[in-house]
């Protein structure tokens, strides 16, 4: 097998309200799978992207190679950049000719990547990994807070004590995530949601059991 991790390390990933940032969780998740792939003697590659291609390491075998990939993930100094998922998908389509399993790890805040994702999934086995934090799912009541969009720099004051605001916020988040899941299903793209406040190992095991049964 050839396994490639395409990891979105844009500014929006530098957010987390539990024990780790979303980008840290993404790196940890990829490390677990990369070691598993190396143990299986698979080739493993890495693509780090933001709104540009930051780093590409072609797939290769060996534990030393995997350790290099993990070091790059952990040491990556994140500039204040946005996300461009279509750019990353187009890049993979150009540079990876042999069929591979691609783990696309992102918070998927960006939209407009349905077509390139569908096209790439016809050539490769694409698995999307949405990374979320619990505050992005449901806003707690903590009074007036200042929030800043990490990718645009926009700052605003919100009143989290307002039930109406929290309900609208939670409803929008739920609808957006449902639309994302529907898009994956419509394109026959598998996905594994992970979150900063929940362990993912059991979900990962169930995911691979499901794929094994399906095949």
Secondary structure as UniProt FT lines:
FT   STRAND          2..8
FT   HELIX           11..13
FT   HELIX           22..39
FT   TURN            40..41
FT   STRAND          43..49
FT   STRAND          53..60
FT   HELIX           63..75
FT   HELIX           85..95
FT   STRAND          101..106
FT   HELIX           114..123
FT   STRAND          125..132
FT   HELIX           134..137
FT   STRAND          144..148
FT   TURN            150..152
FT   STRAND          155..159
FT   TURN            160..161
FT   HELIX           163..186
FT   TURN            187..188
FT   STRAND          190..191
FT   STRAND          194..195
FT   TURN            196..197
FT   HELIX           201..214
//
